[in-house]
Amino acid sequence: MKTSLDHLPAGKRKELAFVVQVLREGFAEATSRRTMPRFRNAKLLKIILFGSYARGDWVEDPKGRYFSDYDILVVVNHEDLTDLEEFWAKPDARFLEELASGETLRTQPSFVVHSLDDVNEQLRLGRYFFTDILRDGITLFEEDGFEFSQPQTLSPRDAYAQTKAYSDEWLRSGGSFCRLAKFARSDGSPKEAAFLLHQAAEKFYHGLILTLTLYSSKTHRLNLLRDRAEELDSRLIGIWPRTSKFERQGFDLIRRAYVEARYSDHYEISEEHLGWLETRVGELQMAVEAVALERVETLRKAAA
């Protein structure tokens, strides 16, 4: 894999060095007091930059308020070490703090964590997300002696079958949540409607990402899913406008709804914002269906 960051400005290279430092220190702290045998030999094996900053086509658009993230793959030596809450919550919180201050970090790091065995299995299965990382990614840190498997090529027939299955299932599920959200709104249950709209958006994003890459990280965080989907296909950009306070508040309300709309007595959402969210999720549904069906049709022709 590549190791050079020479295509990035000096400020970006400095930020990425800080990201690596925070991830390594956070992991070391999270594992330092573990006594169970599977944790005593815990190792952080690789930190890899992938996506737009690795390829060199990142976007920074202050006017449209769209900025590419640093996409990071973290590889560890045991599946248990991939638990985000248990082992990676502090680095995640540190990144948010540094972004808020703007002194050390001005670009959002979005990281996923996998075991080496899992990555190698995905490579053997020919999953695009991981084969693309091997092709385009840049190694920021690695321990010697832990190699990736040779990636395999997915047959056109298998690629079509897997992609169509993901598209059919996740888009169908997203549509069901949209209909349930409309009923909850008409029934005078705004918090339930907000939660169901979150679920619809989450399903659409996961469905699109799976359709395009055959992999989507296990997350409920809409901001991460939105950013990943927008990077994969620019037609998704603009579905969530970010130019006004009302629009930014609206996305924040749906982002928070997964937890707060169910469990917090303080979560409130106006009818105006709920209507706006319903419209935006409807736009998301149409865009996702168009992109997904285009991808499925391309693979169907290739498999014929």
The 8 nearest C-alpha neighbors of each residue, nearest first, counted from 0:
[[1, 137, 133, 138, 2, 136, 134, 135],
 [0, 2, 137, 3, 138, 136, 135, 134],
 [1, 3, 138, 137, 0, 139, 4, 136],
 [4, 2, 5, 1, 137, 6, 138, 139],
 [5, 3, 6, 7, 2, 12, 137, 53],
 [4, 6, 7, 3, 8, 12, 9, 2],
 [5, 7, 4, 8, 55, 3, 53, 52],
 [8, 6, 5, 4, 11, 12, 9, 55],
 [9, 7, 11, 10, 12, 6, 5, 4],
 [10, 8, 12, 11, 13, 7, 5, 14],
 [11, 9, 13, 8, 12, 14, 7, 15],
 [12, 10, 14, 13, 8, 9, 7, 15],
 [13, 11, 9, 15, 14, 10, 16, 7],
 [12, 14, 10, 16, 11, 15, 9, 17],
 [15, 13, 11, 17, 16, 12, 104, 10],
 [14, 16, 18, 12, 17, 13, 11, 19],
 [17, 15, 13, 19, 14, 18, 20, 12],
 [16, 18, 20, 14, 15, 19, 21, 13],
 [19, 17, 15, 21, 20, 16, 22, 14],
 [20, 18, 16, 22, 17, 21, 23, 15],
 [19, 21, 17, 23, 18, 22, 24, 16],
 [22, 20, 24, 18, 19, 23, 25, 90],
 [23, 21, 25, 19, 20, 24, 90, 26],
 [22, 24, 26, 20, 25, 21, 19, 27],
 [25, 23, 27, 21, 26, 22, 20, 28],
 [26, 24, 22, 28, 27, 90, 23, 21],
 [25, 27, 29, 23, 28, 24, 22, 30],
 [28, 26, 24, 30, 25, 29, 31, 23],
 [27, 29, 25, 31, 26, 30, 24, 32],
 [28, 30, 26, 86, 27, 31, 25, 32],
 [31, 29, 27, 33, 28, 32, 26, 38],
 [32, 30, 28, 33, 27, 29, 39, 26],
 [33, 31, 30, 34, 29, 28, 39, 38],
 [32, 34, 30, 31, 38, 35, 39, 29],
 [33, 35, 39, 36, 32, 38, 37, 31],
 [34, 36, 38, 37, 33, 39, 40, 32],
 [37, 35, 39, 38, 34, 40, 33, 41],
 [38, 36, 35, 39, 40, 41, 77, 79],
 [39, 37, 41, 40, 36, 35, 33, 34],
 [40, 38, 36, 41, 37, 34, 35, 33],
 [41, 39, 38, 42, 37, 36, 76, 77],
 [42, 40, 38, 39, 76, 30, 43, 37],
 [43, 41, 76, 75, 44, 40, 77, 142],
 [42, 44, 75, 45, 74, 76, 41, 23],
 [45, 43, 142, 75, 141, 74, 42, 76],
 [44, 46, 141, 74, 140, 73, 43, 47],
 [47, 45, 73, 140, 139, 72, 138, 141],
 [48, 46, 138, 72, 139, 137, 71, 136],
 [47, 49, 71, 137, 136, 70, 53, 138],
 [48, 50, 136, 53, 70, 132, 71, 47],
 [51, 49, 53, 52, 70, 54, 48, 136],
 [50, 52, 57, 54, 56, 53, 55, 49],
 [53, 51, 55, 57, 54, 50, 69, 56],
 [52, 54, 49, 51, 50, 55, 136, 48],
 [55, 53, 51, 52, 56, 50, 135, 49],
 [54, 56, 52, 53, 51, 57, 6, 7],
 [57, 55, 51, 54, 52, 58, 53, 50],
 [56, 58, 51, 52, 67, 55, 59, 54],
 [59, 57, 67, 66, 60, 56, 65, 51],
 [58, 60, 66, 65, 61, 67, 57, 64],
 [59, 61, 65, 62, 63, 64, 66, 58],
 [62, 60, 64, 63, 59, 65, 66, 58],
 [63, 61, 64, 60, 65, 242, 59, 241],
 [62, 64, 65, 60, 61, 242, 241, 240],
 [65, 63, 61, 62, 60, 241, 66, 242],
 [66, 64, 60, 63, 59, 61, 67, 58],
 [67, 65, 59, 58, 60, 68, 64, 61],
 [66, 68, 58, 57, 59, 69, 65, 51],
 [69, 67, 107, 108, 70, 106, 109, 66],
 [68, 70, 108, 109, 107, 71, 52, 106],
 [71, 69, 109, 49, 50, 48, 68, 110],
 [70, 72, 110, 48, 47, 109, 49, 69],
 [73, 71, 47, 111, 110, 46, 112, 74],
 [72, 74, 112, 46, 45, 111, 113, 71],
 [75, 73, 45, 113, 114, 44, 115, 112],
 [76, 74, 43, 114, 44, 42, 77, 115],
 [75, 77, 114, 42, 115, 41, 44, 43],
 [78, 76, 114, 79, 80, 75, 41, 115],
 [77, 79, 114, 80, 81, 113, 76, 75],
 [80, 78, 81, 77, 82, 37, 114, 38],
 [79, 81, 78, 82, 77, 86, 75, 41],
 [80, 82, 112, 79, 78, 113, 83, 114],
 [83, 81, 85, 80, 84, 86, 79, 87],
 [84, 82, 87, 86, 85, 81, 88, 112],
 [85, 83, 88, 82, 87, 86, 89, 81],
 [84, 86, 82, 83, 87, 88, 29, 80],
 [85, 87, 29, 83, 84, 82, 88, 26],
 [88, 86, 83, 89, 90, 84, 85, 91],
 [87, 89, 84, 91, 90, 83, 92, 86],
 [90, 88, 92, 91, 87, 93, 25, 86],
 [91, 89, 93, 92, 25, 87, 88, 22],
 [90, 92, 88, 94, 89, 93, 87, 95],
 [93, 91, 89, 95, 94, 90, 88, 96],
 [94, 92, 90, 96, 95, 91, 89, 97],
 [93, 95, 97, 91, 96, 92, 98, 90],
 [96, 94, 98, 92, 93, 97, 99, 91],
 [97, 95, 93, 99, 94, 98, 92, 100],
 [96, 98, 94, 100, 99, 95, 104, 101],
 [99, 97, 101, 95, 104, 105, 96, 100],
 [98, 100, 96, 97, 101, 95, 105, 102],
 [99, 101, 97, 98, 102, 96, 103, 104],
 [102, 100, 98, 105, 104, 99, 103, 97],
 [101, 103, 100, 104, 97, 105, 98, 99],
 [104, 102, 101, 97, 14, 105, 98, 100],
 [105, 103, 98, 101, 97, 106, 14, 102],
 [104, 106, 101, 98, 107, 103, 102, 97],
 [105, 107, 104, 68, 108, 69, 98, 67],
 [106, 108, 68, 69, 109, 105, 98, 94],
 [109, 107, 69, 68, 70, 110, 106, 71],
 [110, 108, 70, 69, 71, 107, 68, 223],
 [109, 111, 71, 72, 70, 108, 112, 73],
 [110, 112, 72, 73, 71, 113, 216, 109],
 [113, 111, 73, 81, 74, 72, 110, 114],
 [114, 112, 74, 81, 75, 73, 117, 115],
 [113, 115, 75, 78, 117, 76, 74, 116],
 [114, 116, 118, 117, 76, 74, 75, 119],
 [117, 115, 119, 114, 118, 120, 76, 77],
 [116, 118, 120, 114, 115, 119, 121, 113],
 [119, 117, 121, 115, 120, 116, 122, 114],
 [118, 120, 122, 116, 148, 121, 117, 147],
 [119, 121, 123, 117, 122, 118, 116, 124],
 [122, 120, 124, 118, 119, 123, 126, 117],
 [123, 121, 150, 119, 125, 124, 120, 126],
 [122, 124, 120, 151, 125, 121, 150, 119],
 [125, 123, 121, 122, 126, 120, 151, 153],
 [124, 126, 151, 153, 122, 152, 123, 150],
 [127, 125, 121, 124, 128, 213, 129, 122],
 [128, 126, 212, 130, 129, 131, 125, 213],
 [129, 127, 212, 131, 126, 130, 214, 132],
 [128, 130, 132, 131, 127, 126, 122, 133],
 [129, 131, 127, 133, 132, 128, 122, 150],
 [132, 130, 134, 129, 133, 128, 127, 135],
 [133, 131, 136, 129, 135, 134, 130, 49],
 [134, 132, 130, 131, 136, 135, 0, 129],
 [133, 135, 131, 132, 136, 130, 0, 1],
 [136, 134, 132, 133, 131, 54, 53, 49],
 [137, 135, 49, 132, 48, 133, 53, 134],
 [138, 136, 1, 2, 48, 47, 53, 0],
 [137, 139, 47, 2, 140, 1, 46, 48],
 [138, 140, 47, 46, 137, 2, 48, 141],
 [141, 139, 46, 45, 138, 47, 142, 19],
 [142, 140, 45, 44, 143, 46, 138, 139],
 [141, 143, 44, 45, 144, 145, 140, 43],
 [142, 144, 145, 141, 44, 146, 45, 140],
 [143, 145, 146, 142, 141, 44, 147, 45],
 [146, 144, 143, 142, 147, 44, 115, 141],
 [145, 147, 144, 148, 143, 115, 119, 149],
 [146, 148, 119, 149, 145, 115, 118, 122],
 [149, 147, 119, 150, 146, 122, 123, 120],
 [148, 150, 151, 147, 122, 123, 119, 146],
 [151, 149, 122, 123, 148, 125, 130, 152],
 [152, 150, 125, 123, 122, 124, 153, 149],
 [153, 151, 125, 154, 150, 124, 123, 126],
 [152, 154, 125, 158, 157, 155, 151, 124],
 [153, 155, 157, 156, 158, 152, 302, 159],
 [156, 154, 302, 158, 157, 301, 159, 153],
 [155, 157, 302, 159, 154, 158, 160, 299],
 [158, 156, 160, 154, 159, 155, 161, 153],
 [159, 157, 155, 161, 156, 160, 162, 153],
 [158, 160, 298, 162, 156, 157, 161, 299],
 [159, 161, 157, 163, 162, 158, 164, 156],
 [162, 160, 164, 158, 163, 159, 157, 165],
 [161, 163, 210, 159, 165, 164, 160, 158],
 [164, 162, 166, 160, 165, 161, 295, 167],
 [163, 165, 161, 167, 162, 166, 168, 160],
 [166, 164, 162, 168, 163, 167, 169, 210],
 [165, 167, 163, 164, 168, 169, 206, 210],
 [168, 166, 164, 165, 170, 169, 163, 171],
 [169, 167, 171, 165, 166, 170, 164, 172],
 [170, 168, 206, 172, 171, 202, 166, 167],
 [169, 171, 173, 172, 167, 168, 203, 166],
 [172, 170, 174, 168, 169, 173, 167, 175],
 [171, 173, 169, 175, 170, 174, 168, 176],
 [174, 172, 199, 202, 170, 176, 175, 171],
 [173, 175, 177, 171, 172, 176, 170, 178],
 [174, 176, 172, 178, 177, 173, 179, 171],
 [175, 177, 199, 179, 173, 178, 174, 195],
 [178, 176, 174, 180, 175, 179, 199, 196],
 [177, 179, 181, 175, 180, 176, 174, 182],
 [178, 180, 176, 182, 177, 181, 183, 175],
 [179, 181, 192, 183, 177, 195, 182, 178],
 [182, 180, 184, 178, 179, 183, 185, 177],
 [181, 183, 185, 179, 180, 184, 186, 178],
 [184, 182, 186, 192, 180, 188, 185, 181],
 [183, 185, 181, 186, 187, 192, 182, 188],
 [186, 184, 182, 187, 183, 181, 188, 180],
 [185, 187, 183, 184, 188, 182, 189, 181],
 [188, 186, 184, 185, 189, 183, 182, 192],
 [187, 189, 183, 184, 191, 186, 190, 192],
 [190, 188, 192, 191, 184, 187, 193, 268],
 [191, 189, 260, 193, 192, 188, 194, 268],
 [190, 192, 194, 193, 189, 188, 195, 183],
 [191, 193, 180, 189, 183, 195, 190, 184],
 [194, 192, 190, 196, 191, 195, 256, 189],
 [195, 193, 256, 197, 191, 196, 192, 257],
 [196, 194, 198, 192, 180, 197, 193, 176],
 [197, 195, 199, 193, 198, 194, 180, 192],
 [198, 196, 194, 200, 195, 199, 253, 201],
 [197, 199, 195, 201, 196, 200, 202, 194],
 [198, 200, 173, 176, 196, 202, 201, 197],
 [201, 199, 203, 197, 202, 198, 280, 204],
 [200, 202, 198, 204, 199, 203, 197, 205],
 [203, 201, 173, 199, 205, 200, 204, 169],
 [204, 202, 206, 200, 201, 205, 173, 170],
 [205, 203, 207, 201, 206, 202, 224, 208],
 [204, 206, 208, 202, 207, 203, 209, 215],
 [207, 205, 169, 203, 209, 204, 208, 166],
 [206, 208, 210, 204, 209, 205, 291, 287],
 [207, 209, 205, 211, 210, 206, 215, 212],
 [210, 208, 213, 214, 206, 212, 207, 211],
 [209, 211, 162, 207, 208, 166, 213, 212],
 [210, 212, 208, 209, 213, 207, 294, 291],
 [211, 213, 127, 128, 209, 214, 210, 208],
 [214, 212, 209, 210, 126, 211, 127, 162],
 [215, 213, 209, 212, 128, 208, 216, 126],
 [216, 214, 209, 208, 205, 217, 213, 212],
 [215, 217, 218, 214, 111, 205, 224, 112],
 [218, 216, 215, 219, 111, 205, 220, 214],
 [217, 219, 220, 216, 224, 223, 221, 215],
 [218, 220, 221, 201, 217, 257, 224, 223],
 [221, 219, 218, 222, 223, 224, 254, 201],
 [220, 222, 224, 223, 254, 225, 219, 201],
 [221, 223, 225, 224, 220, 226, 254, 227],
 [222, 224, 226, 221, 225, 220, 227, 109],
 [225, 223, 221, 227, 226, 222, 204, 228],
 [226, 224, 222, 228, 223, 227, 221, 229],
 [225, 227, 229, 223, 224, 228, 222, 230],
 [226, 228, 224, 230, 225, 229, 223, 231],
 [229, 227, 231, 225, 230, 226, 224, 208],
 [230, 228, 235, 226, 232, 233, 236, 231],
 [229, 231, 227, 228, 232, 226, 233, 67],
 [230, 232, 228, 229, 227, 233, 208, 211],
 [233, 231, 229, 234, 230, 235, 228, 236],
 [232, 234, 235, 236, 229, 230, 231, 228],
 [233, 235, 232, 236, 286, 229, 237, 290],
 [234, 236, 229, 233, 238, 232, 237, 286],
 [237, 235, 233, 229, 234, 238, 239, 232],
 [238, 236, 239, 240, 235, 234, 241, 63],
 [237, 239, 236, 235, 240, 283, 279, 282],
 [238, 240, 237, 241, 279, 250, 236, 246],
 [241, 239, 237, 242, 238, 246, 247, 243],
 [240, 242, 247, 246, 243, 64, 239, 63],
 [241, 243, 240, 63, 64, 246, 244, 247],
 [244, 242, 246, 245, 241, 247, 240, 248],
 [243, 245, 247, 246, 248, 242, 241, 249],
 [246, 244, 248, 243, 247, 249, 272, 241],
 [247, 245, 249, 243, 248, 244, 241, 240],
 [246, 248, 244, 249, 241, 250, 245, 251],
 [249, 247, 251, 245, 246, 250, 244, 252],
 [250, 248, 246, 252, 247, 251, 272, 245],
 [249, 251, 253, 252, 247, 248, 254, 246],
 [250, 252, 254, 248, 249, 253, 255, 247],
 [253, 251, 249, 255, 250, 254, 256, 248],
 [252, 254, 256, 250, 255, 251, 197, 193],
 [253, 255, 251, 252, 256, 221, 250, 257],
 [256, 254, 252, 253, 257, 259, 251, 258],
 [255, 257, 260, 253, 194, 259, 258, 254],
 [258, 256, 194, 255, 259, 197, 260, 254],
 [259, 257, 256, 261, 260, 262, 255, 263],
 [258, 260, 263, 256, 262, 261, 255, 266],
 [261, 259, 256, 190, 258, 266, 194, 262],
 [262, 260, 259, 258, 263, 257, 194, 190],
 [261, 263, 259, 260, 258, 264, 266, 265],
 [264, 262, 259, 265, 266, 260, 261, 258],
 [263, 265, 266, 262, 259, 260, 267, 261],
 [264, 266, 263, 267, 259, 260, 262, 268],
 [267, 265, 263, 264, 260, 259, 268, 190],
 [268, 266, 265, 269, 190, 260, 189, 264],
 [267, 269, 272, 273, 270, 189, 266, 190],
 [270, 268, 272, 271, 273, 267, 189, 274],
 [269, 271, 273, 272, 274, 268, 189, 275],
 [272, 270, 269, 274, 273, 275, 268, 276],
 [271, 273, 275, 269, 274, 270, 249, 276],
 [272, 274, 270, 276, 275, 271, 269, 277],
 [273, 275, 277, 271, 272, 276, 270, 278],
 [274, 276, 272, 278, 273, 277, 279, 271],
 [277, 275, 279, 273, 278, 274, 280, 272],
 [276, 278, 274, 280, 275, 279, 281, 273],
 [277, 279, 281, 275, 276, 280, 282, 274],
 [280, 278, 282, 276, 281, 277, 283, 275],
 [281, 279, 283, 277, 282, 278, 276, 200],
 [280, 282, 278, 284, 279, 283, 277, 285],
 [283, 281, 279, 285, 280, 284, 286, 278],
 [282, 284, 280, 286, 281, 285, 287, 279],
 [283, 285, 281, 287, 282, 286, 288, 280],
 [284, 286, 288, 282, 283, 287, 289, 281],
 [287, 285, 283, 289, 288, 284, 282, 290],
 [286, 288, 284, 290, 289, 285, 291, 283],
 [287, 289, 291, 285, 286, 290, 292, 284],
 [290, 288, 286, 292, 287, 291, 293, 285],
 [289, 291, 293, 287, 288, 292, 286, 294],
 [292, 290, 294, 288, 293, 289, 287, 207],
 [291, 293, 295, 289, 294, 290, 288, 296],
 [292, 294, 290, 296, 291, 295, 289, 297],
 [295, 293, 291, 297, 292, 296, 290, 298],
 [296, 294, 292, 298, 297, 293, 163, 299],
 [295, 297, 299, 293, 298, 294, 292, 300],
 [298, 296, 294, 300, 295, 299, 293, 301],
 [297, 299, 301, 159, 295, 300, 296, 302],
 [300, 298, 296, 302, 301, 297, 159, 295],
 [299, 301, 303, 297, 298, 302, 296, 295],
 [300, 302, 298, 299, 303, 155, 297, 156],
 [301, 303, 155, 156, 299, 300, 298, 159],
 [302, 300, 301, 299, 156, 155, 298, 159]]
